[in-house]
Amino acid sequence: MPTYVHHLKKLDEEKSWELFSCKALPSYRRSVIRDVDEFEKLGRNLAKKCDGLPLALGVLGGYLSKNLNAQIWSDILSDWPATKDGQMMSVILARSYKDLPNHHLRSCLLYFAAFPEDYEIYVPHLIELWIAESFIPHTPNHTLEETARSYVTELAQRSLVQVVCRSRAHGWIERIRIHDILHDWCIEEARQDGFLDTSNKTSGQAGASSSSDNLMSYRFSFQTLSDQILHVMPNVRSLLDFGLSSVSLPKLRFLRVLCIENSALKDFSSVIGGCIHLRLLRLRYCEGVALPSSVGKLLYLQTIELKNRSLDSQVPNSLWDIPTLRHVYLHNGFSLPPPARSVRLQLKELQSFVLHLAPVGTDFRCHDMMIFLGQLNQLTTFSLYMDPNIPAEVINIFPNMSHLVSISLYEFDVLDKLPAEFPQSVRHLMLHANVIKQDPMPILEELPCLVELELSGYKGQTMICSAQGFPRLQELELCNFSTEEWRMEEGAMPKLFHLKLESCRKMSKLPEGLLHLPSLGHLTLSYMPQISEDDITRKELRQKGCEVYILIC
């Protein structure tokens, strides 16, 4: 494996201790430690040994937070290796890796070797990969996704992943990165264990052999190759490609995971139907994607994502015969099953359904779509993007979808009013329309779990938010409203922190009710030139510490 030089910015002694102590001795743990002084003394000496390296301080601190035993701390200090920074990091990472509570979590960590360096990883899609690889065990009273999210949290607590952002609606970690030193360590460890083979060379053939012990890997990741046609062994189980301009797939009868980005696929349709063990199929911005009807034979398929410029064929109806589907993401090429088949749908595992349709032809079968969507009552995530417009009837499908947590709809033409009932479990709602005739707030403010709300198109002159309405709402975005008067009763939206108003041109002044929102910290005004710096409410919000942002382009 080639050697990489990392230029590390080191911390001084005090900053080192601050970072180390917040990881190893967080404030919420100190109250249960008998002799904090002894741990602090050992901790300061250990922090010095890390030589100001942030990754070493974070990972070692995370490891020690799981081992609050003074003897363990003392043993590590006395056995500290007299080595250079790179070797020291390898020792610390290996120790933290071995300390992970089970082999499932260790597999999840090594799997980061499959991603390119500095790649920002979207956690829900990472979890789908982990589940497809059978890294996540079944846990009583928890879904596989819930267990996997707890694994992400565990790795973050140990500083083995860098948290980029969290989901405001759900609270869980949404995007992560892996430190380049840890990434290199994972690549080497995965190769030596025969767990995964990574190719990031500029030329040559990958996948020929794995480690010095001749362990053969059944997982391959291609990251920075160009102008290459991929040939891999027929018994490969997982294939991830982030850098090949073209991919020619052989017959891969044992394949479980196929994840390819930005490539031209050759012979895809003749091969994919034979991958009968496939759990995950993810093709992003690829050419030559045509799904044959034999895709219905993939009876173990859990996740399918086709995010492409265009499909060479419609998604066959046989896809909906697969009973194990959990997550479906389709961009164009969607074909509705006939009504008779919709009634027989067995998609009891389906949790996520994201569908982008643009453009939609005049022969689109709206009634059949309603029958189809009406069967998907186990969904937790539903997103529908249609151009030119979503049929207005779709707004009425939700009363039977009691598990929905996230809804995104873009966009309706005219909605007379919203349905009286939305699923009470909804945390995120995005609803865009050209025209919403009736005030949507009296219905939406009753949703007890709603955290994020994005609305567009209300054309009424008056809008009212009642006292005690929107009890958990933290983020609100209103776009293209014709509202002239927005009344907020005291006690409404007690947790609202982010408010964005965009192109609400008839709102001549900011409503005074904003001053009664106890948590409001950020107000963004976009394309709202009529709200001047002299606006009384705008001035008073700033005086109260609310940050006001003006966007004009």
C-alpha positions as CSV (number, residue, x, y, z in Angstrom):
1,M,0.0,0.0,0.0
2,P,1.4,3.4,-0.9
3,T,2.5,5.8,1.9
4,Y,0.6,9.0,2.3
5,V,2.0,12.1,4.0
6,H,-0.5,14.0,6.2
7,H,0.3,17.5,7.5
8,L,-1.1,17.6,10.9
9,K,-2.0,20.7,12.9
10,K,-1.0,20.0,16.5
11,L,-2.8,21.4,19.5
12,D,-1.0,23.0,22.5
13,E,-1.1,21.2,25.9
14,E,-4.2,23.0,27.2
15,K,-6.2,22.6,24.0
16,S,-5.1,19.0,23.9
17,W,-6.4,18.4,27.5
18,E,-9.7,20.2,26.6
19,L,-10.3,17.9,23.7
20,F,-9.2,14.8,25.4
21,S,-11.2,15.4,28.6
22,C,-14.5,16.2,26.8
23,K,-14.2,12.8,25.1
24,A,-12.8,10.7,27.9
25,L,-14.5,12.4,30.9
26,P,-17.6,14.2,29.6
27,S,-19.5,16.2,32.2
28,Y,-22.5,13.8,32.3
29,R,-20.1,10.9,33.4
30,R,-18.1,12.7,36.0
31,S,-20.8,12.4,38.7
32,V,-20.6,8.6,38.7
33,I,-16.8,8.5,38.9
34,R,-15.5,8.0,42.4
35,D,-12.0,9.4,42.1
36,V,-12.1,12.0,39.4
37,D,-8.8,13.5,40.5
38,E,-7.0,10.2,39.7
39,F,-8.5,10.0,36.3
40,E,-7.6,13.6,35.5
41,K,-4.0,13.0,36.5
42,L,-3.7,9.9,34.3
43,G,-5.7,11.7,31.6
44,R,-3.4,14.7,31.4
45,N,-0.4,12.4,31.1
46,L,-2.1,10.5,28.3
47,A,-3.1,13.7,26.5
48,K,0.5,14.8,26.5
49,K,1.5,11.4,25.0
50,C,-0.8,12.2,22.0
51,D,1.6,15.0,21.0
52,G,-1.2,17.4,20.2
53,L,-2.7,15.2,17.4
54,P,-6.5,15.8,17.4
55,L,-7.4,12.4,15.9
56,A,-5.3,10.6,18.5
57,L,-6.8,12.7,21.3
58,G,-10.3,12.1,20.1
59,V,-10.1,8.4,19.4
60,L,-8.1,7.6,22.6
61,G,-10.5,9.7,24.6
62,G,-13.5,8.0,23.0
63,Y,-12.0,4.6,23.8
64,L,-11.2,5.5,27.4
65,S,-14.8,6.9,28.0
66,K,-16.0,3.3,27.4
67,N,-13.3,2.0,29.9
68,L,-13.5,4.0,33.0
69,N,-11.1,1.9,35.0
70,A,-8.1,3.5,36.5
71,Q,-6.0,0.4,36.1
72,I,-6.7,0.3,32.3
73,W,-5.7,3.9,32.0
74,S,-2.5,3.3,33.9
75,D,-1.6,0.3,31.9
76,I,-2.0,2.2,28.6
77,L,0.2,5.0,30.0
78,S,3.0,2.6,31.1
79,D,2.8,0.6,27.8
80,W,2.7,3.7,25.6
81,P,4.7,2.9,22.4
82,A,7.9,5.0,21.8
83,T,7.0,5.4,18.1
84,K,6.5,8.1,15.5
85,D,3.1,9.8,15.0
86,G,2.0,7.5,12.2
87,Q,2.8,4.3,14.2
88,M,1.3,5.8,17.3
89,M,-2.0,6.4,15.4
90,S,-2.0,2.9,14.1
91,V,-1.7,1.5,17.7
92,I,-4.5,3.8,19.0
93,L,-6.8,3.0,16.1
94,A,-6.2,-0.7,16.4
95,R,-6.9,-0.6,20.2
96,S,-10.2,1.3,19.6
97,Y,-11.2,-1.1,16.8
98,K,-10.6,-4.2,18.9
99,D,-12.6,-2.5,21.8
100,L,-15.7,-2.2,19.7
101,P,-18.4,-4.3,21.4
102,N,-19.1,-6.8,18.6
103,H,-17.9,-8.0,15.2
104,H,-20.9,-6.4,13.5
105,L,-19.7,-3.0,14.5
106,R,-16.1,-3.8,13.5
107,S,-17.4,-4.8,10.1
108,C,-19.3,-1.5,9.8
109,L,-16.1,0.5,10.6
110,L,-13.9,-1.4,8.1
111,Y,-16.6,-0.8,5.4
112,F,-15.6,2.9,5.3
113,A,-12.6,1.7,3.2
114,A,-15.1,1.3,0.4
115,F,-15.7,5.1,0.1
116,P,-13.3,7.6,-1.5
117,E,-11.1,9.8,0.7
118,D,-13.0,12.9,2.0
119,Y,-16.3,11.5,0.7
120,E,-19.3,12.9,2.6
121,I,-21.4,9.9,3.5
122,Y,-25.2,10.2,3.7
123,V,-26.0,8.0,6.7
124,P,-29.4,6.6,5.6
125,H,-27.7,5.3,2.4
126,L,-24.8,3.9,4.4
127,I,-27.2,2.1,6.6
128,E,-28.9,0.5,3.6
129,L,-25.4,-0.8,2.5
130,W,-24.7,-2.2,6.0
131,I,-28.1,-4.0,6.1
132,A,-27.5,-5.4,2.6
133,E,-24.1,-6.7,3.7
134,S,-25.8,-8.4,6.8
135,F,-23.7,-6.4,9.2
136,I,-26.7,-5.4,11.3
137,P,-28.2,-8.1,13.6
138,H,-31.9,-8.4,14.4
139,T,-32.6,-6.8,17.8
140,P,-35.8,-7.3,19.7
141,N,-38.2,-4.4,19.4
142,H,-36.0,-2.5,17.0
143,T,-35.9,-2.3,13.2
144,L,-32.6,-3.0,11.5
145,E,-32.4,0.7,10.6
146,E,-32.7,1.7,14.3
147,T,-30.0,-0.7,15.3
148,A,-27.8,0.6,12.5
149,R,-28.3,4.3,13.6
150,S,-27.2,3.3,17.1
151,Y,-24.0,1.9,15.5
152,V,-23.4,5.3,13.9
153,T,-23.9,7.0,17.2
154,E,-21.4,4.6,18.9
155,L,-18.8,5.3,16.3
156,A,-19.3,9.0,16.7
157,Q,-19.0,8.8,20.4
158,R,-15.7,7.1,19.9
159,S,-14.5,9.8,17.5
160,L,-14.2,7.2,14.7
161,V,-16.4,9.2,12.4
162,Q,-16.7,13.0,12.0
163,V,-20.3,14.3,12.3
164,V,-21.0,16.8,9.5
165,C,-24.6,17.4,10.4
166,R,-27.7,16.1,12.2
167,S,-31.2,15.8,11.0
168,R,-33.3,18.5,12.8
169,A,-36.5,16.6,12.2
170,H,-35.2,13.3,13.6
171,G,-32.3,14.2,15.8
172,W,-30.1,11.5,14.4
173,I,-26.7,11.9,12.6
174,E,-27.4,12.5,9.0
175,R,-24.0,13.1,7.3
176,I,-20.5,12.0,8.3
177,R,-16.9,12.0,7.0
178,I,-14.0,9.8,7.9
179,H,-10.6,11.3,8.8
180,D,-8.0,10.5,6.1
181,I,-5.7,8.8,8.5
182,L,-8.5,6.5,9.7
183,H,-9.6,6.0,6.1
184,D,-6.1,4.8,5.2
185,W,-6.0,2.5,8.3
186,C,-9.4,1.0,7.3
187,I,-8.2,0.3,3.8
188,E,-5.1,-1.5,5.0
189,E,-6.9,-3.5,7.7
190,A,-9.7,-4.5,5.4
191,R,-7.2,-5.7,2.8
192,Q,-5.1,-7.7,5.3
193,D,-8.3,-9.3,6.7
194,G,-9.6,-10.2,3.2
195,F,-12.6,-8.1,4.1
196,L,-12.5,-5.6,1.2
197,D,-10.1,-4.7,-1.6
198,T,-9.8,-1.1,-2.7
199,S,-8.3,0.2,-5.9
200,N,-7.4,3.9,-6.2
201,K,-4.5,3.5,-8.6
202,T,-4.4,5.4,-11.8
203,S,-3.8,2.4,-13.9
204,G,-3.6,-1.4,-13.7
205,Q,-5.9,-4.1,-12.7
206,A,-7.6,-4.3,-9.3
207,G,-9.0,-7.3,-7.4
208,A,-6.3,-9.8,-8.4
209,S,-5.3,-10.6,-4.8
210,S,-5.7,-9.2,-1.4
211,S,-3.2,-9.4,1.4
212,S,0.2,-10.8,2.0
213,D,-1.5,-13.8,3.5
214,N,-3.3,-14.4,0.2
215,L,-6.7,-13.9,1.7
216,M,-9.2,-13.4,-1.1
217,S,-11.6,-10.6,-0.8
218,Y,-15.2,-10.9,-2.0
219,R,-15.8,-7.1,-1.8
220,F,-14.3,-4.6,-4.2
221,S,-14.3,-0.8,-4.4
222,F,-13.0,1.2,-7.3
223,Q,-12.4,4.9,-6.5
224,T,-10.1,6.9,-8.8
225,L,-9.6,4.7,-11.9
226,S,-10.4,6.3,-15.3
227,D,-11.0,5.0,-18.8
228,Q,-11.0,1.4,-17.6
229,I,-13.4,-1.4,-18.2
230,L,-14.0,-3.4,-15.1
231,H,-13.4,-7.2,-15.0
232,V,-13.8,-8.9,-11.6
233,M,-13.9,-12.4,-10.4
234,P,-17.3,-14.0,-10.9
235,N,-17.7,-14.9,-7.2
236,V,-17.5,-11.3,-6.0
237,R,-20.2,-10.4,-3.4
238,S,-20.0,-6.6,-3.3
239,L,-19.0,-4.2,-6.0
240,L,-18.8,-0.4,-5.4
241,D,-17.5,1.9,-8.1
242,F,-16.9,5.6,-7.7
243,G,-14.4,6.3,-10.5
244,L,-14.7,4.0,-13.6
245,S,-15.9,5.8,-16.8
246,S,-17.2,2.5,-18.1
247,V,-18.2,-0.8,-16.5
248,S,-18.6,-4.1,-18.3
249,L,-20.2,-6.6,-15.9
250,P,-19.6,-10.3,-16.1
251,K,-22.0,-12.8,-14.8
252,L,-22.1,-12.3,-11.0
253,R,-24.4,-14.9,-9.6
254,F,-23.2,-14.3,-5.9
255,L,-23.5,-10.5,-6.0
256,R,-25.2,-9.0,-3.0
257,V,-24.3,-5.3,-3.4
258,L,-23.9,-3.3,-6.6
259,C,-23.3,0.4,-6.2
260,I,-22.0,2.4,-9.2
261,E,-21.8,6.2,-9.8
262,N,-21.1,8.2,-13.0
263,S,-20.3,5.3,-15.3
264,A,-21.4,3.9,-18.7
265,L,-22.8,0.4,-18.1
266,K,-22.2,-2.4,-20.6
267,D,-24.2,-5.6,-20.8
268,F,-26.2,-4.5,-17.7
269,S,-29.6,-5.8,-18.7
270,S,-28.3,-9.2,-19.7
271,V,-26.5,-9.7,-16.4
272,I,-28.6,-8.2,-13.7
273,G,-31.5,-10.8,-13.8
274,G,-29.0,-13.5,-12.9
275,C,-27.8,-11.8,-9.7
276,I,-30.4,-13.6,-7.7
277,H,-28.8,-12.9,-4.3
278,L,-28.7,-9.1,-4.8
279,R,-29.8,-7.1,-1.8
280,L,-28.9,-3.5,-3.0
281,L,-28.8,-2.0,-6.4
282,R,-27.7,1.7,-6.5
283,L,-27.0,3.3,-9.9
284,R,-26.4,7.1,-9.9
285,Y,-25.9,9.1,-13.0
286,C,-25.1,6.1,-15.1
287,E,-25.7,5.5,-18.8
288,G,-27.0,2.3,-20.4
289,V,-29.4,1.4,-17.5
290,A,-32.2,-0.8,-18.7
291,L,-34.0,-3.0,-16.2
292,P,-35.3,-6.3,-17.8
293,S,-38.5,-8.0,-16.6
294,S,-36.2,-10.6,-15.0
295,V,-35.5,-8.1,-12.2
296,G,-38.6,-9.6,-10.5
297,K,-36.4,-12.7,-9.8
298,L,-34.3,-10.7,-7.4
299,L,-36.3,-12.0,-4.5
300,Y,-33.9,-10.7,-1.8
301,L,-33.6,-7.2,-3.1
302,Q,-34.0,-4.6,-0.3
303,T,-32.9,-1.3,-1.8
304,I,-33.1,-0.1,-5.4
305,E,-31.9,3.4,-6.3
306,L,-31.9,4.5,-10.0
307,K,-30.9,8.2,-10.0
308,N,-30.0,8.6,-13.7
309,R,-30.2,11.2,-16.4
310,S,-32.6,8.9,-18.2
311,L,-33.5,5.2,-18.2
312,D,-33.2,3.2,-21.4
313,S,-36.5,1.5,-20.5
314,Q,-39.4,1.7,-18.1
315,V,-39.0,0.0,-14.7
316,P,-40.8,-3.3,-15.3
317,N,-43.9,-4.2,-13.3
318,S,-42.2,-7.3,-12.0
319,L,-40.2,-5.1,-9.6
320,W,-43.3,-4.8,-7.4
321,D,-43.5,-8.6,-7.0
322,I,-40.4,-8.5,-4.8
323,P,-41.6,-8.9,-1.2
324,T,-38.3,-7.8,0.5
325,L,-38.2,-4.3,-0.8
326,R,-37.5,-1.7,1.9
327,H,-36.3,1.4,0.1
328,V,-37.2,2.5,-3.5
329,Y,-35.7,5.6,-5.1
330,L,-36.7,6.1,-8.8
331,H,-35.9,9.0,-11.0
332,N,-38.0,8.7,-14.2
333,G,-38.7,5.4,-16.0
334,F,-41.5,4.6,-13.4
335,S,-44.3,2.5,-14.7
336,L,-47.5,1.9,-12.7
337,P,-48.5,-1.7,-12.3
338,P,-52.0,-2.4,-13.6
339,P,-54.8,-2.1,-11.0
340,A,-55.2,-5.8,-10.6
341,R,-51.6,-6.2,-9.6
342,S,-51.7,-3.2,-7.3
343,V,-54.4,-4.9,-5.2
344,R,-52.1,-7.9,-4.8
345,L,-49.0,-5.9,-3.7
346,Q,-47.0,-7.6,-0.9
347,L,-44.7,-4.7,-0.1
348,K,-45.0,-5.1,3.6
349,E,-41.4,-4.2,4.3
350,L,-41.3,-1.0,2.2
351,Q,-40.3,2.0,4.3
352,S,-39.0,4.6,1.8
353,F,-40.5,5.5,-1.5
354,V,-39.0,8.4,-3.4
355,L,-40.3,9.0,-6.9
356,H,-39.3,11.8,-9.4
357,L,-41.4,11.9,-12.5
358,A,-40.5,14.6,-15.1
359,P,-42.0,15.1,-17.6
360,V,-45.3,13.2,-17.1
361,G,-47.2,12.4,-20.3
362,T,-50.9,13.0,-21.0
363,D,-51.5,9.2,-20.8
364,F,-50.5,9.1,-17.1
365,R,-53.0,6.9,-15.2
366,C,-53.9,9.0,-12.2
367,H,-56.5,6.5,-10.8
368,D,-54.1,3.6,-11.0
369,M,-51.5,5.7,-9.2
370,M,-54.0,6.3,-6.3
371,I,-54.7,2.5,-6.1
372,F,-50.9,1.8,-6.1
373,L,-50.0,4.4,-3.4
374,G,-53.0,3.3,-1.3
375,Q,-51.3,0.0,-0.8
376,L,-48.1,1.5,0.7
377,N,-49.4,1.9,4.2
378,Q,-46.1,0.9,5.9
379,L,-44.1,3.8,4.6
380,T,-42.1,6.0,6.9
381,T,-40.7,8.2,4.1
382,F,-42.6,9.4,1.0
383,S,-41.4,11.9,-1.6
384,L,-43.1,12.6,-4.9
385,Y,-41.8,15.1,-7.4
386,M,-43.9,15.5,-10.6
387,D,-43.6,17.8,-13.6
388,P,-45.9,19.4,-14.5
389,N,-48.0,18.7,-11.5
390,I,-49.0,16.2,-8.9
391,P,-52.7,15.2,-9.2
392,A,-54.7,16.9,-6.5
393,E,-56.2,13.6,-5.4
394,V,-52.8,12.5,-4.0
395,I,-53.2,14.8,-1.0
396,N,-55.9,12.5,0.3
397,I,-53.9,9.3,0.5
398,F,-52.3,10.0,3.9
399,P,-54.9,9.0,6.5
400,N,-54.1,5.3,6.0
401,M,-50.3,5.9,6.2
402,S,-50.0,6.0,10.0
403,H,-46.2,5.4,10.1
404,L,-45.2,8.3,7.9
405,V,-42.4,10.4,9.4
406,S,-41.3,12.4,6.3
407,I,-43.5,13.7,3.5
408,S,-42.2,15.7,0.5
409,L,-44.6,16.8,-2.3
410,Y,-43.6,19.0,-5.3
411,E,-45.7,20.3,-6.7
412,F,-49.5,20.5,-6.9
413,D,-51.3,23.0,-9.2
414,V,-54.4,24.0,-7.1
415,L,-55.4,22.7,-3.7
416,D,-58.7,23.9,-2.3
417,K,-57.7,22.8,1.2
418,L,-55.6,20.3,3.0
419,P,-57.1,17.0,4.3
420,A,-58.5,17.2,7.9
421,E,-56.0,14.4,8.9
422,F,-52.3,14.0,8.4
423,P,-50.4,11.1,10.1
424,Q,-49.7,12.2,13.7
425,S,-46.2,10.8,13.4
426,V,-45.0,13.3,10.7
427,R,-41.8,15.2,11.7
428,H,-40.9,16.7,8.3
429,L,-43.4,18.0,5.8
430,M,-42.6,19.8,2.5
431,L,-45.7,20.8,0.4
432,H,-45.4,22.9,-2.7
433,A,-48.4,24.1,-4.7
434,N,-49.1,26.9,-7.1
435,V,-52.3,27.7,-5.2
436,I,-53.5,26.7,-1.8
437,K,-56.9,28.3,-1.3
438,Q,-57.6,27.7,2.4
439,D,-55.4,28.6,5.4
440,P,-53.3,25.4,6.0
441,M,-52.2,26.4,9.5
442,P,-55.3,25.2,11.5
443,I,-54.7,21.7,10.3
444,L,-50.9,21.5,10.3
445,E,-50.6,23.2,13.8
446,E,-52.3,20.1,15.3
447,L,-49.5,17.7,14.3
448,P,-47.8,16.9,17.6
449,C,-44.5,15.7,16.2
450,L,-43.9,18.2,13.3
451,V,-40.4,19.7,13.5
452,E,-39.8,21.0,10.0
453,L,-42.4,22.6,7.7
454,E,-41.9,24.0,4.2
455,L,-45.0,25.4,2.5
456,S,-45.5,27.2,-0.8
457,G,-48.5,28.7,-2.6
458,Y,-51.1,29.9,0.0
459,K,-53.1,32.7,-1.6
460,G,-55.3,33.7,1.2
461,Q,-55.0,37.2,2.7
462,T,-55.0,36.1,6.3
463,M,-53.2,33.4,8.2
464,I,-53.6,32.4,11.8
465,C,-51.4,30.4,14.2
466,S,-53.3,29.5,17.4
467,A,-52.0,29.4,20.9
468,Q,-50.4,26.0,21.7
469,G,-50.2,25.3,17.9
470,F,-47.1,23.7,16.4
471,P,-45.8,22.5,19.8
472,R,-42.5,21.0,18.4
473,L,-41.9,23.0,15.3
474,Q,-38.3,24.2,15.0
475,E,-38.0,25.2,11.3
476,L,-40.6,26.9,9.1
477,E,-40.2,28.1,5.5
478,L,-43.0,29.9,3.7
479,C,-42.7,30.7,0.0
480,N,-44.9,32.5,-2.5
481,F,-47.6,33.3,0.0
482,S,-50.1,36.1,-0.7
483,T,-50.7,36.7,3.0
484,E,-51.2,40.3,4.0
485,E,-51.9,39.6,7.7
486,W,-50.3,36.8,9.8
487,R,-51.7,36.6,13.3
488,M,-49.9,34.6,15.9
489,E,-51.5,34.0,19.2
490,E,-49.3,34.0,22.3
491,G,-48.0,30.5,23.0
492,A,-47.9,29.4,19.3
493,M,-44.7,27.8,18.0
494,P,-42.8,27.8,21.3
495,K,-39.7,26.0,19.9
496,L,-39.4,27.7,16.5
497,F,-35.8,28.7,15.9
498,H,-35.4,29.1,12.1
499,L,-37.9,31.1,10.1
500,K,-37.6,31.8,6.3
501,L,-39.9,34.0,4.3
502,E,-39.4,33.9,0.6
503,S,-41.3,36.0,-2.1
504,C,-44.2,36.8,0.3
505,R,-44.6,40.1,-1.6
506,K,-47.9,41.2,-0.1
507,M,-46.6,41.1,3.5
508,S,-45.9,44.8,3.9
509,K,-44.4,44.4,7.4
510,L,-43.2,41.6,9.6
511,P,-45.9,40.5,12.0
512,E,-45.6,41.7,15.6
513,G,-46.3,38.1,16.7
514,L,-42.7,37.2,15.9
515,L,-41.6,39.1,19.0
516,H,-43.5,36.6,21.1
517,L,-41.7,33.5,19.8
518,P,-39.4,32.7,22.7
519,S,-37.0,30.5,20.7
520,L,-36.6,32.4,17.4
521,G,-32.9,32.8,16.7
522,H,-32.7,33.1,12.9
523,L,-34.9,34.9,10.4
524,T,-34.2,34.8,6.7
525,L,-35.9,37.2,4.3
526,S,-35.5,36.2,0.6
527,Y,-36.9,38.3,-2.2
528,M,-38.7,40.5,0.4
529,P,-37.5,44.0,-0.6
530,Q,-40.6,45.6,1.0
531,I,-39.3,44.7,4.5
532,S,-36.9,47.5,5.0
533,E,-34.3,48.1,7.7
534,D,-36.8,50.5,9.4
535,D,-39.3,47.7,9.9
536,I,-40.2,47.9,13.6
537,T,-40.4,44.2,14.2
538,R,-37.2,43.6,12.3
539,K,-35.4,46.1,14.6
540,E,-36.8,44.6,17.8
541,L,-35.9,41.1,16.8
542,R,-32.3,42.1,16.3
543,Q,-32.4,43.8,19.7
544,K,-33.6,40.6,21.2
545,G,-30.6,38.7,19.7
546,C,-32.3,37.2,16.7
547,E,-30.0,37.1,13.6
548,V,-31.7,38.5,10.5
549,Y,-30.4,37.5,7.1
550,I,-31.4,39.3,3.8
551,L,-31.2,37.3,0.5
552,I,-31.8,39.3,-2.7
553,C,-30.4,37.0,-5.3
